[in-house]
Amino acid sequence: MTAANLQMLASSVLQAEGKPVPNDGLGSTSLSPYFAPIYEVIIGGLATLIVFGLLYKFAWPAIAKSMSDRTARIQNDLDTSAAARAKADLDAAEIRTSLGDIDGERTRLFAEADAEAQTLLDEGRARLEQELADMEVAADAELAAAAGRGADDLRADISRYSSRAIESCVVSSLDDVVQQELIEGFIARVGAGSGAQS
């Protein structure tokens, strides 16, 4: 029922009872300026109770479900954001720790590299000194061998030249008779030596 229909119903009830209906020029109004007529209160109250009862029976479960779903969704978002924040804090702490570790690791690696380089330099110097000493020993031995070879070559040359000189002196100083005697004496010596051995 609309408000106009209710007003018409109220004015017809009042006219049937023989009571005058107040009129302010805009339509019928209540007898009391502060309170509505009791039948309007009863009808309005019943209508309100019916509407609230229907809302409670049909709309309230849907509203309650949507509110609980919304609460669960908001709680899930809050939990997700709290977990994300905790993970971000943990990642930040790990990054800070690893940054501190990076400086320490860099210092440690530089120290290791310096020690390794010093070790390589020392080993290289020792190896070069050993190689130089070996080369000096080999050079001294080669010089001594070369000197020995030179002396041997010189002796061989001297003996060769002296034998040639002696041979040519002997050949030039000996005549055929002396030469024949020397050959026969040699043969006799060789024959006597071979006879004594047999």
Short mmCIF file of the C-alpha atoms (twelve columns), coordinates in Angstrom:
data_MODEL
# 
_entry.id   MODEL 
# 
loop_
_atom_site.group_PDB 
_atom_site.id 
_atom_site.type_symbol 
_atom_site.label_atom_id 
_atom_site.label_alt_id 
_atom_site.label_comp_id 
_atom_site.label_asym_id 
_atom_site.label_seq_id 
_atom_site.Cartn_x 
_atom_site.Cartn_y 
_atom_site.Cartn_z 
_atom_site.pdbx_PDB_model_num 
ATOM 1   C CA . MET A 1   0.000   0.000   0.000   1 
ATOM 2   C CA . THR A 2   1.188   3.455   -0.799  1 
ATOM 3   C CA . ALA A 3   1.117   6.427   1.549   1 
ATOM 4   C CA . ALA A 4   -1.752  8.052   -0.430  1 
ATOM 5   C CA . ASN A 5   -3.857  4.909   -0.114  1 
ATOM 6   C CA . LEU A 6   -3.191  4.835   3.635   1 
ATOM 7   C CA . GLN A 7   -4.258  8.457   3.965   1 
ATOM 8   C CA . MET A 8   -7.456  7.801   2.059   1 
ATOM 9   C CA . LEU A 9   -8.178  4.784   4.240   1 
ATOM 10  C CA . ALA A 10  -7.555  6.811   7.414   1 
ATOM 11  C CA . SER A 11  -9.775  9.685   6.285   1 
ATOM 12  C CA . SER A 12  -12.588 7.286   5.365   1 
ATOM 13  C CA . VAL A 13  -12.360 5.610   8.806   1 
ATOM 14  C CA . LEU A 14  -12.481 8.966   10.551  1 
ATOM 15  C CA . GLN A 15  -15.443 10.132  8.480   1 
ATOM 16  C CA . ALA A 16  -17.286 6.883   9.233   1 
ATOM 17  C CA . GLU A 17  -16.872 7.509   12.975  1 
ATOM 18  C CA . GLY A 18  -18.171 11.010  12.556  1 
ATOM 19  C CA . LYS A 19  -15.033 12.758  13.618  1 
ATOM 20  C CA . PRO A 20  -13.773 15.729  11.739  1 
ATOM 21  C CA . VAL A 21  -10.657 15.188  9.685   1 
ATOM 22  C CA . PRO A 22  -8.086  17.938  10.147  1 
ATOM 23  C CA . ASN A 23  -6.966  19.491  6.906   1 
ATOM 24  C CA . ASP A 24  -4.081  21.892  6.457   1 
ATOM 25  C CA . GLY A 25  -4.732  22.498  2.779   1 
ATOM 26  C CA . LEU A 26  -2.322  19.838  1.674   1 
ATOM 27  C CA . GLY A 27  -4.431  16.854  2.612   1 
ATOM 28  C CA . SER A 28  -5.563  15.180  5.786   1 
ATOM 29  C CA . THR A 29  -3.180  15.084  8.729   1 
ATOM 30  C CA . SER A 30  -3.143  13.505  12.198  1 
ATOM 31  C CA . LEU A 31  -5.224  14.770  15.067  1 
ATOM 32  C CA . SER A 32  -2.089  15.086  17.235  1 
ATOM 33  C CA . PRO A 33  0.741   17.211  16.038  1 
ATOM 34  C CA . TYR A 34  3.259   14.882  17.770  1 
ATOM 35  C CA . PHE A 35  1.927   11.321  17.414  1 
ATOM 36  C CA . ALA A 36  0.497   9.416   14.521  1 
ATOM 37  C CA . PRO A 37  -2.881  7.730   14.854  1 
ATOM 38  C CA . ILE A 38  -2.699  4.300   16.545  1 
ATOM 39  C CA . TYR A 39  -3.954  2.363   13.523  1 
ATOM 40  C CA . GLU A 40  -1.146  3.871   11.446  1 
ATOM 41  C CA . VAL A 41  1.356   2.873   14.108  1 
ATOM 42  C CA . ILE A 42  -0.052  -0.690  14.156  1 
ATOM 43  C CA . ILE A 43  -0.104  -1.010  10.371  1 
ATOM 44  C CA . GLY A 44  3.342   0.565   10.039  1 
ATOM 45  C CA . GLY A 45  4.698   -1.603  12.856  1 
ATOM 46  C CA . LEU A 46  3.279   -4.783  11.308  1 
ATOM 47  C CA . ALA A 47  4.651   -3.806  7.907   1 
ATOM 48  C CA . THR A 48  8.057   -3.089  9.455   1 
ATOM 49  C CA . LEU A 49  8.052   -6.408  11.330  1 
ATOM 50  C CA . ILE A 50  7.116   -8.261  8.140   1 
ATOM 51  C CA . VAL A 51  9.865   -6.510  6.159   1 
ATOM 52  C CA . PHE A 52  12.468  -7.108  8.894   1 
ATOM 53  C CA . GLY A 53  11.340  -10.745 9.257   1 
ATOM 54  C CA . LEU A 54  11.681  -11.321 5.517   1 
ATOM 55  C CA . LEU A 55  15.061  -9.565  5.505   1 
ATOM 56  C CA . TYR A 56  16.193  -11.682 8.479   1 
ATOM 57  C CA . LYS A 57  15.016  -14.916 6.885   1 
ATOM 58  C CA . PHE A 58  16.223  -14.385 3.317   1 
ATOM 59  C CA . ALA A 59  18.721  -11.521 3.166   1 
ATOM 60  C CA . TRP A 60  20.565  -11.935 6.460   1 
ATOM 61  C CA . PRO A 61  22.242  -15.312 5.613   1 
ATOM 62  C CA . ALA A 62  23.512  -13.890 2.319   1 
ATOM 63  C CA . ILE A 63  24.695  -10.706 4.051   1 
ATOM 64  C CA . ALA A 64  26.317  -12.705 6.863   1 
ATOM 65  C CA . LYS A 65  28.009  -15.022 4.340   1 
ATOM 66  C CA . SER A 66  29.283  -12.121 2.249   1 
ATOM 67  C CA . MET A 67  30.543  -10.382 5.403   1 
ATOM 68  C CA . SER A 68  32.328  -13.534 6.617   1 
ATOM 69  C CA . ASP A 69  33.769  -14.074 3.126   1 
ATOM 70  C CA . ARG A 70  34.895  -10.456 3.083   1 
ATOM 71  C CA . THR A 71  36.416  -10.850 6.550   1 
ATOM 72  C CA . ALA A 72  38.183  -14.037 5.471   1 
ATOM 73  C CA . ARG A 73  39.429  -12.341 2.290   1 
ATOM 74  C CA . ILE A 74  40.686  -9.332  4.243   1 
ATOM 75  C CA . GLN A 75  42.321  -11.636 6.814   1 
ATOM 76  C CA . ASN A 76  43.916  -13.624 3.993   1 
ATOM 77  C CA . ASP A 77  45.221  -10.395 2.437   1 
ATOM 78  C CA . LEU A 78  46.553  -9.296  5.833   1 
ATOM 79  C CA . ASP A 79  48.222  -12.680 6.376   1 
ATOM 80  C CA . THR A 80  49.685  -12.608 2.869   1 
ATOM 81  C CA . SER A 81  50.999  -9.087  3.336   1 
ATOM 82  C CA . ALA A 82  52.407  -9.989  6.769   1 
ATOM 83  C CA . ALA A 83  54.139  -13.032 5.288   1 
ATOM 84  C CA . ALA A 84  55.444  -10.934 2.390   1 
ATOM 85  C CA . ARG A 85  56.707  -8.316  4.825   1 
ATOM 86  C CA . ALA A 86  58.370  -10.964 6.988   1 
ATOM 87  C CA . LYS A 87  59.987  -12.477 3.880   1 
ATOM 88  C CA . ALA A 88  61.098  -9.025  2.728   1 
ATOM 89  C CA . ASP A 89  62.586  -8.326  6.170   1 
ATOM 90  C CA . LEU A 90  64.351  -11.697 6.101   1 
ATOM 91  C CA . ASP A 91  65.649  -11.040 2.563   1 
ATOM 92  C CA . ALA A 92  66.829  -7.579  3.617   1 
ATOM 93  C CA . ALA A 93  68.606  -9.055  6.637   1 
ATOM 94  C CA . GLU A 94  70.224  -11.719 4.431   1 
ATOM 95  C CA . ILE A 95  71.294  -9.059  1.934   1 
ATOM 96  C CA . ARG A 96  72.769  -6.946  4.737   1 
ATOM 97  C CA . THR A 97  74.524  -10.008 6.130   1 
ATOM 98  C CA . SER A 98  75.786  -11.051 2.716   1 
ATOM 99  C CA . LEU A 99  76.964  -7.493  2.038   1 
ATOM 100 C CA . GLY A 100 78.950  -7.641  5.235   1 
ATOM 101 C CA . ASP A 101 80.178  -11.088 4.228   1 
ATOM 102 C CA . ILE A 102 81.082  -9.753  0.780   1 
ATOM 103 C CA . ASP A 103 83.495  -7.267  2.334   1 
ATOM 104 C CA . GLY A 104 84.969  -9.964  4.555   1 
ATOM 105 C CA . GLU A 105 85.097  -12.427 1.677   1 
ATOM 106 C CA . ARG A 106 86.734  -9.813  -0.562  1 
ATOM 107 C CA . THR A 107 89.368  -9.130  2.098   1 
ATOM 108 C CA . ARG A 108 89.958  -12.859 2.589   1 
ATOM 109 C CA . LEU A 109 90.243  -13.472 -1.167  1 
ATOM 110 C CA . PHE A 110 92.666  -10.565 -1.598  1 
ATOM 111 C CA . ALA A 111 94.784  -11.896 1.273   1 
ATOM 112 C CA . GLU A 112 94.767  -15.389 -0.255  1 
ATOM 113 C CA . ALA A 113 95.665  -13.968 -3.691  1 
ATOM 114 C CA . ASP A 114 98.530  -11.932 -2.203  1 
ATOM 115 C CA . ALA A 115 99.848  -14.983 -0.335  1 
ATOM 116 C CA . GLU A 116 99.533  -17.134 -3.466  1 
ATOM 117 C CA . ALA A 117 101.301 -14.503 -5.586  1 
ATOM 118 C CA . GLN A 118 104.096 -14.223 -3.013  1 
ATOM 119 C CA . THR A 119 104.448 -18.018 -2.964  1 
ATOM 120 C CA . LEU A 120 104.590 -18.116 -6.776  1 
ATOM 121 C CA . LEU A 121 107.206 -15.342 -6.804  1 
ATOM 122 C CA . ASP A 122 109.331 -17.124 -4.202  1 
ATOM 123 C CA . GLU A 123 109.047 -20.450 -6.039  1 
ATOM 124 C CA . GLY A 124 109.854 -18.739 -9.362  1 
ATOM 125 C CA . ARG A 125 112.906 -17.006 -7.873  1 
ATOM 126 C CA . ALA A 126 114.134 -20.259 -6.300  1 
ATOM 127 C CA . ARG A 127 113.574 -22.125 -9.559  1 
ATOM 128 C CA . LEU A 128 115.411 -19.428 -11.570 1 
ATOM 129 C CA . GLU A 129 118.299 -19.423 -9.109  1 
ATOM 130 C CA . GLN A 130 118.506 -23.227 -9.322  1 
ATOM 131 C CA . GLU A 131 118.372 -23.101 -13.124 1 
ATOM 132 C CA . LEU A 132 121.092 -20.435 -13.169 1 
ATOM 133 C CA . ALA A 133 123.269 -22.536 -10.848 1 
ATOM 134 C CA . ASP A 134 122.672 -25.613 -13.037 1 
ATOM 135 C CA . MET A 135 123.478 -23.599 -16.149 1 
ATOM 136 C CA . GLU A 136 126.695 -22.272 -14.534 1 
ATOM 137 C CA . VAL A 137 127.724 -25.821 -13.554 1 
ATOM 138 C CA . ALA A 138 126.894 -27.066 -17.061 1 
ATOM 139 C CA . ALA A 139 128.796 -24.146 -18.624 1 
ATOM 140 C CA . ASP A 140 131.823 -24.792 -16.376 1 
ATOM 141 C CA . ALA A 141 131.711 -28.492 -17.275 1 
ATOM 142 C CA . GLU A 142 131.363 -27.662 -20.940 1 
ATOM 143 C CA . LEU A 143 134.263 -25.198 -20.730 1 
ATOM 144 C CA . ALA A 144 136.373 -27.820 -18.971 1 
ATOM 145 C CA . ALA A 145 135.364 -30.427 -21.577 1 
ATOM 146 C CA . ALA A 146 136.089 -27.985 -24.373 1 
ATOM 147 C CA . ALA A 147 139.471 -27.184 -22.823 1 
ATOM 148 C CA . GLY A 148 140.158 -30.911 -22.460 1 
ATOM 149 C CA . ARG A 149 139.090 -31.529 -26.055 1 
ATOM 150 C CA . GLY A 150 141.226 -28.620 -27.170 1 
ATOM 151 C CA . ALA A 151 144.230 -30.017 -25.293 1 
ATOM 152 C CA . ASP A 152 143.544 -33.498 -26.699 1 
ATOM 153 C CA . ASP A 153 143.172 -32.087 -30.189 1 
ATOM 154 C CA . LEU A 154 146.343 -30.092 -29.683 1 
ATOM 155 C CA . ARG A 155 148.204 -33.231 -28.475 1 
ATOM 156 C CA . ALA A 156 146.820 -35.221 -31.395 1 
ATOM 157 C CA . ASP A 157 147.860 -32.509 -33.844 1 
ATOM 158 C CA . ILE A 158 151.292 -32.283 -32.219 1 
ATOM 159 C CA . SER A 159 151.785 -36.058 -32.303 1 
ATOM 160 C CA . ARG A 160 150.563 -36.279 -35.887 1 
ATOM 161 C CA . TYR A 161 152.793 -33.449 -37.021 1 
ATOM 162 C CA . SER A 162 155.728 -34.730 -35.011 1 
ATOM 163 C CA . SER A 163 155.278 -38.282 -36.381 1 
ATOM 164 C CA . ARG A 164 155.171 -36.858 -39.879 1 
ATOM 165 C CA . ALA A 165 158.195 -34.757 -39.119 1 
ATOM 166 C CA . ILE A 166 160.025 -37.717 -37.546 1 
ATOM 167 C CA . GLU A 167 159.052 -39.956 -40.449 1 
ATOM 168 C CA . SER A 168 160.200 -37.478 -42.985 1 
ATOM 169 C CA . CYS A 169 163.425 -36.890 -40.971 1 
ATOM 170 C CA . VAL A 170 164.015 -40.612 -40.609 1 
ATOM 171 C CA . VAL A 171 163.253 -41.303 -44.269 1 
ATOM 172 C CA . SER A 172 165.443 -38.458 -45.393 1 
ATOM 173 C CA . SER A 173 168.298 -39.357 -42.999 1 
ATOM 174 C CA . LEU A 174 168.296 -43.135 -43.546 1 
ATOM 175 C CA . ASP A 175 169.681 -44.699 -46.574 1 
ATOM 176 C CA . ASP A 176 168.512 -47.949 -48.093 1 
ATOM 177 C CA . VAL A 177 171.028 -50.126 -46.219 1 
ATOM 178 C CA . VAL A 178 170.123 -48.760 -42.765 1 
ATOM 179 C CA . GLN A 179 166.487 -48.992 -43.606 1 
ATOM 180 C CA . GLN A 180 166.891 -52.633 -44.632 1 
ATOM 181 C CA . GLU A 181 168.677 -53.394 -41.392 1 
ATOM 182 C CA . LEU A 182 165.936 -51.763 -39.334 1 
ATOM 183 C CA . ILE A 183 163.250 -53.777 -41.126 1 
ATOM 184 C CA . GLU A 184 165.118 -57.024 -40.656 1 
ATOM 185 C CA . GLY A 185 165.764 -56.236 -36.980 1 
ATOM 186 C CA . PHE A 186 162.074 -55.524 -36.501 1 
ATOM 187 C CA . ILE A 187 161.085 -58.766 -38.187 1 
ATOM 188 C CA . ALA A 188 163.556 -60.648 -36.046 1 
ATOM 189 C CA . ARG A 189 162.187 -59.094 -32.907 1 
ATOM 190 C CA . VAL A 190 158.642 -59.867 -33.914 1 
ATOM 191 C CA . GLY A 191 159.648 -63.429 -34.848 1 
ATOM 192 C CA . ALA A 192 161.490 -63.888 -31.555 1 
ATOM 193 C CA . GLY A 193 158.501 -62.525 -29.660 1 
ATOM 194 C CA . SER A 194 156.068 -64.829 -31.421 1 
ATOM 195 C CA . GLY A 195 158.390 -67.820 -30.980 1 
ATOM 196 C CA . ALA A 196 158.668 -67.147 -27.260 1 
ATOM 197 C CA . GLN A 197 154.882 -66.962 -26.963 1 
ATOM 198 C CA . SER A 198 154.353 -70.245 -28.790 1 
# 
